[in-house]
Each structure stands twice: as C-alpha cells, then as structure tokens.
Amino acid sequence: SFNDAYLGSVRAQSWWNNATTSLDFSGRVLSDARDTVAKIDGGYFFANDSLDLFGHADHLDIKFIEPFMASILQNIKGTASGDVHVYGHTQTQEVSVTVEAMAENAQAGIDFLGATFFFNDSIILTPTEIILSDIDVLDTEGNHATLNGLLTHRYFKNLDYRIDINCQNFKALNTTAKDNDLFYGTAYATGNAVITGTAAHTNIVVDAP
C-alpha cells in the first residue's frame, strides 16, 4: 500500500552499475489477479544525488494521490493508465514528477460543496503544474459540465489553482445543516463558474444567465 491505498504486491530487484556509478532498479506492481498494474525502471546516481525513474501504469488505483490533493479534493477513486517520470535530488527533497495519464471511472468530491463528480479523461502533470483541459465531468444525476483547470505547486505543496466550469443544470451543491448551518441545500448550476484559491482559501464566482 501507499498513502493508505492498496496497490498490490511488489516485485523488485536492484543492482550496482559500475559504468554509471548508480544503483539501478526494476520493479513491478502486481494486482491480486497477478496482472501487472505498474512498472518502474531507473536508478539512483550517487555522484550527483540524482534519482531518475520511468514508469508505466495500467489501471492503477489513484486513491494514493488523495493526500497530495486533500486541500481541494476528497474521496478520490478510480484508476489511471499512462506514463510517469520521477527525477530530482533526494537530499534536498527536490523530486519532480511528470505524468501523462488517462483517468478511468474516476471520481472526486469537494467537501464544502458536498458534491461528487465523475470523469474519464486525460490529466497532465508537469514538475510545477497539474493541467486539466476540456474535462467532461458528470454529477451524481448524469448531468454534464466542461472543466478546465490549472493547479500550480512546488513539489505538491503551496497549491494555487484556478478551475473554470461551464455547465447546464449541473448539481453543484448538496449539503445539509450538519455540514454548514449557515450555507446548505441542493443547488443546480447553469452558466460559468470560476473557482480560485490556495490550500487555505477558496473563492467562487458564478456567472449565470
């Protein structure tokens, strides 16, 4: 498991590479059905404290990313398939991640809205950004919205984000007095909404007809 998410069993081996003065690594994550759901190969280079790993996921459980996104999204579920590159310097904790993946049967919730959203679409991570481009999102009743977003970060800390949503009769609020006795209820949105903020603050601006 990783970040309290069960990924499967791991088979890995490592060996010393004299030519590159590195500790090379090759690993596989196997599901309970013994299918390979992720593989990663690369090495740690002692001369410059450099980590360089390349991986590929095939229907890998994405719940493990929830701790990185907890200030924005909760109850993350689904799988993803795609490529990942992990590289950087471990002693200074400057390790970067790039990802190009397709999320499959994915869902995520936003606590202060009480809403859960579903999607199957591509997600791109760069060392400083998470890019969401024309994501087709469904609410719990099957209504559609289009989402574009940019989340900037520094090693998955100091999150700053802007999310633009265009929707038609989309279930955007589903809370009770127990959640917030000053602001609660069920609301359907039509129009454009912009959500901006950081890990500490969130602002929502709605332009509805």
N, C-alpha and C positions, 0 to 999 in steps of 0.2 A: 504494500500500500504506500501511497504518497499523499501527504496532506489529508489524511483520513479517507482517501479514496482508494478502493481496491482496484488494482490494475491487472493483477495476475501474478504468475510466478516468473522469476527472472533466471535466465541462464547467461552467464558472462564469463569471459576469460580475458586475461591481460598478460602482456609480455614486454620485456625490455627490448628496445630498438636501439642498437649501438649506432647505427648510421645517423639517426636524428636525435640521439640522446633523449629519448622520450619513452614514457610508459604508454604503450598502445593498448587499446581496449576495443572489445567487440561484445555486444550484448543483445539479447532478445527478451522481450516480454511475451509470455505465452498465456493465453486465456485458459480457463478450466477445461475447455474442449481441445486444448493443445494447439490451437491456431496461433500463429504469430500476429500480435496486435501492434507491436512496435519493435523496431530495431535501431541500434545506435552504434556507430563506429567512430573511432578517432583516437586522440591521445592527449597526454599531458606532457608539455615540453619544459623540462626543468631549467634550461639555460635562461629563459626569459619569463618563467612562471606563466606559461600560456596554455590555456585549455582550448581545444578545438575538436568539436564533436559534430557529426552529421547523423541525422536520424530520419526515420520514416514511420508514420503511424498509419494503421489500418483499422478503423473503427475503434479507436482508443477512447475510453471513458474520459470525459472532460471535466468531471467534478473536481479533479485535483487543482484546477485553476481558481476555484472559488475563493481561497484565502487571499489571492492577489487582487481580486476584484470586489472584495467584501464591502467596500465603502460605496459601491454603486449597485452591484447585482448580488442577488442571493438565490439559493435553491437552484443552482446550475446543474443541469442534467443533459445527457445526450452523448454522442460520440463524435469523433473527428478523424479525418484521413488527410494526410498531406506530409509535407517535408518541414524539417526543423534544423536549424544550425545554432549551436551553442558555442560561444567563444569568448575569450577575455582572460583577465588576470584574477586569480583566486585570492591572493593575499590581500589585495586592495578591494576585494568584493566587487570588482567591475566586470561582471559577466553579462554579456549581451545575448539576446535571443532573437532570431528571425524565424517567422513561421508563415507558410502559405498553406492553408488547410481549408477543407470543406467540412462545415459543421453539419451533422446529420441527426434529425429528430431532436434538435436541441431546444432547451427551454431555459428561461431565466426569469427571476422575479425582481421587482423593485419594491422594497418594504414600505416606503412611505406612500406608495400608490396602492399597495395591496393587490397588484396586478401581476399576472404571469403571461409571458409572451413566448411564442413558439416560432422556430425558423429552421430552414435548411438552406444554407448559403455559405459563401466563402468569407474567410476572415484572414486579414494580413497583419502580422506583427513585424515591426522593424525594431531596431535597438532603442528607439525613443517614442514609437507611436503604435497604436492599435487602430487600424483603418477598417471602417465599415462602409461599404459602398453599395447603395441601392439594395439593401437587405429587405426581402419580402417577409413581413412579420405578421403573425396571426394572433388574435386574442383567444380567450377561452371559448368563444362562441363562433370562431371561424371567420371573423371579420378581418380584413386585410389593412395593413399600413406599410408605407415605404420608409425605411430608416437609413439615414446617412450619419456617420459619426466619425469623430477623430478624438482619440484619447492619447494625451501625451504623458510620458512618465520618465523617471530616471531609475532604472533597474527595478521597475514595478513599484516604485514609491513616488511620492509627490504627484499624484494623479491630477490631471487637469483635463476637462472634457467638454465637448460640445456635440450634442446629438440633435439632428433635425428630423422631424417626423411629419409625414403627410398622410392623413388618414380620413376615412369616411365611416362614420358610425362605429367607431372603434372603442372598445371597452377599456378606458384608461384609468379608471378609479374604481376600487372595490374594497372599501374599508368599513369598519364598524366603529362605534363609540369606544370600544375596548382598545382599538388601535390609536385613536386620537379623538378625544371627546369634543374638540373644537372644530375639526375638519374631517368629516367622514361621509360615506354614502357610496352610491354607484353612479358613475357618470360615463356617458358615451361622447366621444370627441369627433368632430368633423372640422377639417381645416389643417392648419400648420402649427406645429409646436416646436419650440426650441428649448432644450434642456442644457444648461451650462453649469459648471461648478468644479469643485475640488472634493477631496475626501472629507472636508469639514462642512462645506456649504453647497447647496443646490438651488438654482434659480430656474423657474419655468415660465416661459412666455408663450401664450396661446393667441393665435390669430384665426378666429373662427368666423364664418360668414353669418 
